[in-house]
Amino acid sequence: MEPKQPENQLNIEISEETAEGTYANLAIITHSHAEFVVDFVNVMPGTPKSKVKSRIILTPQHAKRLMKALTENIQKYESVNGPIKDLEEIQLPMNFGGPTAQA
């Protein structure tokens, strides 16, 4: 006899390919009145062009829930591992494949 699954429990599966993940070191977030779009990019130093590796489209409600979940998880991480250093002083090129301006 198999154990009965609670009615409100969701069984989530993940393929091996998806479980491997995709590395990204830049997220570009845009939004409209109906959705938030998060593009994940892997920018390599010295490379003038990068491609979006993954795009996630969320409703505003799910975007807010994601923000709350990230905030809670960062707080838990920092309570165990110490503060995460903010690297805002590192400037990434923001031309995203467009022509470089010249004077």
C-alpha positions in Angstrom: 0.0 0.0 0.0 1.5 3.4 -1.1 1.5 6.3 1.4 -1.3 8.7 0.6 -0.2 12.1 -0.6 -1.8 15.1 1.1 -4.3 16.9 -1.1 -2.5 20.3 -1.1 0.9 18.8 -1.9 2.4 19.4 -5.3 4.7 16.8 -6.8 7.4 18.7 -8.8 9.8 16.9 -11.1 13.0 18.2 -12.7 14.8 16.8 -15.8 18.5 16.1 -15.6 19.3 18.9 -18.1 17.3 21.4 -16.1 18.9 20.2 -12.8 22.4 21.0 -14.2 21.4 24.7 -14.2 22.7 27.6 -16.3 25.3 30.0 -14.9 24.4 33.7 -15.1 26.3 36.8 -13.6 23.8 39.4 -14.8 20.1 39.7 -14.6 18.2 42.3 -16.6 14.7 43.0 -15.4 11.9 44.8 -17.3 8.2 45.0 -16.7 4.8 46.0 -18.1 1.5 46.4 -16.3 0.9 42.6 -16.6 4.3 40.9 -16.2 7.9 41.0 -15.1 10.6 39.7 -17.5 13.9 38.5 -16.0 16.7 37.8 -18.5 19.7 35.9 -17.2 23.0 36.6 -19.0 26.5 35.2 -18.7 28.9 38.1 -19.4 32.5 37.1 -19.9 35.3 39.6 -19.4 36.8 40.9 -22.7 33.9 39.6 -24.7 32.0 42.4 -26.5 28.8 40.3 -26.9 26.7 38.1 -24.6 23.5 36.2 -25.1 20.5 35.8 -22.8 20.8 32.2 -21.4 17.4 32.1 -19.8 14.2 34.2 -19.6 11.7 33.9 -16.9 8.3 35.7 -17.2 6.3 36.3 -14.0 3.1 37.9 -13.0 3.6 40.9 -10.7 2.3 38.8 -7.8 4.8 36.0 -8.4 7.6 38.6 -8.9 6.8 40.0 -5.4 6.7 36.5 -3.9 10.1 35.7 -5.5 11.5 39.0 -4.1 10.3 38.0 -0.6 11.7 34.4 -0.9 15.1 35.8 -2.1 15.2 38.3 0.8 14.4 35.5 3.3 17.0 33.2 1.9 19.7 35.8 1.7 19.0 36.6 5.4 19.3 32.9 6.3 22.5 32.6 4.2 24.1 35.6 5.9 23.2 34.4 9.4 25.3 31.3 8.7 28.0 32.6 6.4 28.3 36.3 7.2 27.4 39.3 5.1 27.5 39.1 1.3 29.8 41.8 0.0 28.1 44.2 -2.4 30.2 44.5 -5.6 28.4 47.6 -7.0 31.7 49.3 -7.7 32.4 46.8 -10.4 31.1 48.3 -13.7 29.9 46.0 -16.4 29.8 47.3 -20.0 26.2 48.2 -20.8 26.3 48.4 -24.6 24.8 44.9 -25.0 26.0 44.4 -28.5 25.2 47.9 -29.8 27.8 50.0 -31.6 30.4 51.7 -29.4 30.1 55.5 -29.3 33.0 57.5 -30.8 33.7 61.2 -30.7 
